[in-house]
């Protein structure tokens, strides 16, 4: 049994606690928050045994095997380094880290302490993602890909009121690309590998952070346009256009609700998802840990690195600067 | 009655002849083709009185007031110059011309001979385009626009077989942007004016011509991604995302089949099109001519120039070179 301590009591941690309930071999046993009341409330709501106000205290506790870090983006690095140093298996929410320097440093600690680190990437393990993967051959060769991940941010009104919520902050490594675009980048890198060229054009705040943008990834013989927006919304759509046909998918944040294959006529090839998205990823993480599946683990780390490379190149292309880059 | 001579017997000329049948005040009276058989067949099929094999012959004929030029793109300039010099009102198929040098020269002739020149731009006069225009306020401010105009070319197999059809030729000023992207550019310029920045990233043939691409137009506070592909297809879609809601439209080449307004819940605001797309544009052309509506005419010329400016800047951004640019 992998016993997990959750860091942070935000909405994402709630989703984690819910998602973990359906994962055999994993149990949420602890919650950490500097705010004791919040920790206790969370513990009560999700039937979690242990509460901590002190992160270091949780890391020292031998009853905990792993931590899940659902904190603002720029805090991922520090918290993950500490967890890995304490030999706790670490699950980091997406986006994994701010930049490649952080990744290199984190991987070094992970290798030294022989402790595994995972990304809570919800999109790659979804059954409907496998469906897309399995049907690419039917429409091959691919000639154009468009993805739109737009979600009107709950924090946008705060921004309009003159505040800078974490998700729009350079200090907290925010922005539309790392928050929403990351789903499309993960899919592209998983399905098609690394692009030849990366161009990101964005609507940017004075602090350089992107509130929306259009990321073009070019490959041999085709290109992809990944659009994301945090100040407007639409029925999100993935369209993979090939010479022989087209695949349409409807993603909502980290789910894929429908997959339609059109090779002359439209066919619904959706599979019904049994669980919420986090559950699929957690089941795979548990499998990799228990089976000591080094090959998959290495592949996942490579995917994480590739995605971060694309995100960093895209940010550079648009001139988006995180405070974390200057450290 | 404006008596029109059609130049060229291709599919587009067939559409023109069909579309003109519903236009009061306009009549197709002549067809010109170097191939006499083709001219006669066309004349018989569409009940056209006069046939010409010689373009100059048709231009000299006093029974003809106007010409419609439905030839490969790079021939537009030469044929339109001759028509305007002969004081024939000229209707040019889209894309209007290859570049701004051609436009300046053509406008000079048009002013000298006091003869009007129009673009057969099918998208701007559509009733459903007016519907979109009228509902922008409901979703304002606009924050993200995506358009996808993809159409698998009937000539793509020729290209794969090693030939270079006109539509993929630098000599004939071809490519996905000027052929399909032009619809989206016309809409953007009409609805939002000139963009601040223009970036085109394309999949290009060895002759530099784009077979597909992603055009990003940036405006104050939002941007637009215009995707076009001639070697794949999809359900074409226009999405205009605002802070207060979203407008979806389904265009097929030069029609707009549905318009959906979503400001909390989805509402179908489509109007049924009574005619095919060319008819609407021709009715407006006849109105402008008959009412001597100089203001609308000047506005149209400005729109044509702006669109051509965007197309040329986009081509320059991607390195797409037409033979016509070197003249």
Interface residues (C-beta under 8 A of the other chain):
Chain A: X142 X143 X144 X146 X148 X150 X152 X197 X199 X201 X202 X203 X211 X212 X213 X214 X216 X218 X221 X222 X223 X225 X227 X229 X231 X232 X233 X234 X235 X237 X239 X241 X242 X243 X246 X248
Chain B: X142 X143 X144 X146 X148 X150 X152 X197 X199 X201 X202 X203 X211 X212 X213 X214 X216 X218 X221 X222 X223 X225 X227 X229 X231 X232 X233 X234 X235 X237 X239 X241 X242 X243 X246 X248
